[in-house]
């Protein structure tokens, strides 16, 4: 089947990973060198981010990009 990318699912997974790691939106904004409101917009599914920042998020949380992007339900990196 074809998997459709969902900004909402991306946002939900980002939010869950951030909470699991006891980080604030400001903490994540510092890591990604962006403003806190951008994290909020990503988590609510309004915005997506660059490939570079997706890689940073995945390395930071030790998850696969496929999981973050909703292409897989397995969070463990390859």
C-alpha positions as CSV (number, residue, x, y, z in Angstrom):
1,X,0.0,0.0,0.0
2,X,0.9,3.6,-0.5
3,X,1.9,5.5,2.6
4,X,0.8,9.1,2.7
5,X,3.0,11.5,4.7
6,X,1.1,13.1,7.5
7,X,2.3,16.3,9.1
8,X,0.0,15.6,12.0
9,X,1.6,12.2,12.7
10,X,5.1,13.7,12.3
11,X,4.1,16.4,14.9
12,X,2.6,13.8,17.3
13,X,5.7,11.7,17.2
14,X,8.0,14.7,17.6
15,X,5.9,15.7,20.6
16,X,6.0,12.2,22.1
17,X,9.8,11.9,21.7
18,X,10.3,15.4,23.3
19,X,8.1,14.5,26.3
20,X,9.7,11.1,26.7
21,X,13.1,12.9,27.0
22,X,11.7,15.5,29.4
23,X,12.6,18.4,27.1
24,X,10.8,21.6,26.6
25,X,10.0,23.2,23.2
26,X,12.7,25.7,24.0
27,X,15.2,22.9,24.5
28,X,14.4,21.4,21.1
29,X,14.5,24.9,19.5
30,X,18.0,25.4,20.8
31,X,19.1,22.1,19.3
32,X,17.6,22.9,15.9
33,X,18.6,26.6,16.1
34,X,15.1,27.8,15.4
35,X,12.5,29.7,17.4
36,X,10.3,28.0,19.9
37,X,7.1,28.8,17.9
38,X,8.5,26.7,15.0
39,X,8.6,23.6,17.3
40,X,5.0,24.4,18.4
41,X,3.9,24.6,14.7
42,X,5.7,21.4,13.8
43,X,4.1,19.5,16.8
44,X,0.6,20.8,15.9
45,X,1.1,19.6,12.2
46,X,1.1,23.1,10.8
47,X,4.7,23.0,9.6
48,X,7.3,20.6,8.6
49,X,11.1,21.2,8.7
50,X,14.2,20.7,6.6
51,X,15.9,17.3,5.9
52,X,18.9,18.6,7.9
53,X,16.8,19.3,11.0
54,X,15.0,15.9,10.6
55,X,18.4,14.2,10.7
56,X,19.3,16.2,13.8
57,X,16.1,15.3,15.6
58,X,16.6,11.6,14.7
59,X,20.2,11.6,16.0
60,X,19.2,13.5,19.1
61,X,16.4,11.0,20.0
62,X,18.1,7.9,18.6
63,X,15.1,7.1,16.3
64,X,14.8,6.3,12.6
65,X,13.6,9.0,10.2
66,X,11.1,6.6,8.8
67,X,9.5,6.4,12.3
68,X,9.5,10.2,12.8
69,X,8.0,10.7,9.3
70,X,5.3,8.0,9.9
71,X,6.7,5.6,7.3
72,X,7.4,2.9,9.9
73,X,6.1,2.1,13.3
74,X,9.5,0.9,14.5
75,X,11.4,3.7,16.2
76,X,14.8,2.0,16.3
77,X,17.4,3.3,13.9
78,X,18.8,1.0,11.2
